[in-house]
Amino acid sequence: MGGERATLIYDGECGICRRSMELVRRWDREHRIAYVAFQDPAAARFGIALPALAAAMHLVFPGPEPKVFSGADAAPEILKLLPGKRPLAAVFAVPGVRPVARRLYAWIAARRRCVVRGVPPRLG
């Protein structure tokens, strides 16, 4: 990975997203992750489309060919970077866990505005 840190792009206007990012930041004692809200103009440098950024968190590993993990697929990659949390990433290798995590993440992401701001959830 080199000397440059991975970057976690999150929704800076979402309370759940901000609290999750702050938890990761507290666990990141080795400072292996940089944090940027997708609303920050600095997020544009990653070249990820705005609708994708608004839909899910993204973990970007730098390099000539950057690696990008989105939504639930970012979770085990984040855990691998955190001291003391690395063994938890193995849970995502258990058959069936990743598809369930993706569905759960999508369900929460689709409703996070209602959870955070009291707006009724979208139906359908």
C-alpha positions as CSV (number, residue, x, y, z in Angstrom):
1,M,0.0,0.0,0.0
2,G,3.0,2.3,0.4
3,G,3.1,5.4,2.5
4,E,-0.2,6.9,1.4
5,R,-3.2,6.2,3.5
6,A,-6.5,4.7,2.4
7,T,-9.4,7.2,2.3
8,L,-12.8,6.6,3.7
9,I,-15.5,8.7,1.9
10,Y,-18.7,9.0,3.9
11,D,-21.9,11.1,4.0
12,G,-21.1,14.1,6.2
13,E,-24.7,15.1,6.5
14,C,-25.9,11.7,7.8
15,G,-25.8,11.2,11.5
16,I,-25.3,7.4,11.3
17,C,-22.5,7.9,8.8
18,R,-20.7,10.5,10.9
19,R,-21.0,8.4,14.1
20,S,-19.7,5.3,12.2
21,M,-16.8,7.3,10.8
22,E,-15.9,8.7,14.3
23,L,-16.0,5.1,15.7
24,V,-13.6,4.0,12.9
25,R,-11.4,7.0,13.6
26,R,-11.2,6.2,17.3
27,W,-10.2,2.6,16.4
28,D,-7.6,3.8,13.8
29,R,-4.8,4.2,16.3
30,E,-2.2,3.7,13.5
31,H,-3.7,6.5,11.4
32,R,-4.0,4.2,8.4
33,I,-7.2,5.9,7.1
34,A,-7.9,9.5,5.9
35,Y,-11.5,10.7,6.2
36,V,-13.4,12.9,3.8
37,A,-17.1,13.7,3.5
38,F,-18.4,13.2,0.0
39,Q,-19.8,16.8,0.2
40,D,-16.2,18.1,0.6
41,P,-14.8,19.3,-2.7
42,A,-11.7,17.2,-2.0
43,A,-13.8,14.0,-2.6
44,A,-14.0,14.9,-6.3
45,R,-10.3,13.9,-6.8
46,F,-11.3,10.2,-6.5
47,G,-13.4,10.4,-9.6
48,I,-16.3,8.5,-8.1
49,A,-19.7,9.6,-9.4
50,L,-21.8,11.7,-7.0
51,P,-24.8,9.4,-7.0
52,A,-22.5,6.5,-6.0
53,L,-20.9,8.6,-3.2
54,A,-24.4,9.6,-2.0
55,A,-25.5,5.9,-1.9
56,A,-22.7,4.3,0.1
57,M,-19.4,4.8,1.9
58,H,-16.3,4.1,-0.2
59,L,-12.8,3.0,0.9
60,V,-10.2,4.0,-1.6
61,F,-6.7,2.5,-1.6
62,P,-4.3,4.8,-3.5
63,G,-2.0,3.7,-6.2
64,P,-1.5,3.8,-10.0
65,E,-4.7,1.7,-10.2
66,P,-6.7,2.7,-7.1
67,K,-8.8,0.0,-5.4
68,V,-12.2,1.1,-4.4
69,F,-14.5,-0.8,-2.0
70,S,-18.1,0.4,-1.5
71,G,-20.8,-0.2,1.1
72,A,-20.7,-3.5,2.9
73,D,-17.7,-4.5,0.8
74,A,-15.7,-1.7,2.4
75,A,-16.3,-3.0,6.0
76,P,-13.9,-6.0,6.0
77,E,-11.3,-3.8,4.3
78,I,-11.7,-1.2,7.0
79,L,-11.4,-3.8,9.7
80,K,-8.2,-5.1,8.2
81,L,-6.6,-1.7,8.6
82,L,-7.6,-1.3,12.3
83,P,-5.4,-2.7,15.1
84,G,-7.3,-5.2,17.2
85,K,-10.1,-5.4,14.7
86,R,-8.3,-7.3,11.9
87,P,-9.6,-10.7,13.0
88,L,-13.2,-9.5,12.6
89,A,-12.6,-9.1,8.9
90,A,-12.5,-12.9,8.6
91,V,-16.2,-13.0,9.4
92,F,-16.9,-11.7,6.0
93,A,-15.2,-14.7,4.4
94,V,-17.8,-17.1,6.0
95,P,-20.1,-18.3,3.2
96,G,-23.3,-16.3,3.1
97,V,-22.1,-13.4,5.3
98,R,-21.2,-11.0,2.6
99,P,-24.5,-11.2,0.7
100,V,-26.4,-10.7,3.9
101,A,-24.1,-7.8,4.9
102,R,-24.8,-6.2,1.4
103,R,-28.5,-6.5,1.8
104,L,-28.4,-5.1,5.3
105,Y,-26.2,-2.2,4.3
106,A,-28.5,-1.4,1.3
107,W,-31.5,-1.5,3.6
108,I,-30.0,0.9,6.1
109,A,-28.5,3.2,3.5
110,A,-31.9,3.5,1.8
111,R,-33.5,4.5,5.1
112,R,-30.8,6.5,6.8
113,R,-32.3,9.9,6.1
114,C,-35.5,8.8,7.8
115,V,-33.6,7.3,10.7
116,V,-31.5,10.5,11.1
117,R,-33.9,13.2,10.1
118,G,-37.4,11.8,10.8
119,V,-38.3,11.8,7.1
120,P,-40.6,8.9,6.2
121,P,-38.8,6.0,4.5
122,R,-39.1,5.5,0.7
123,L,-41.4,2.6,0.0
124,G,-40.9,0.2,-2.9
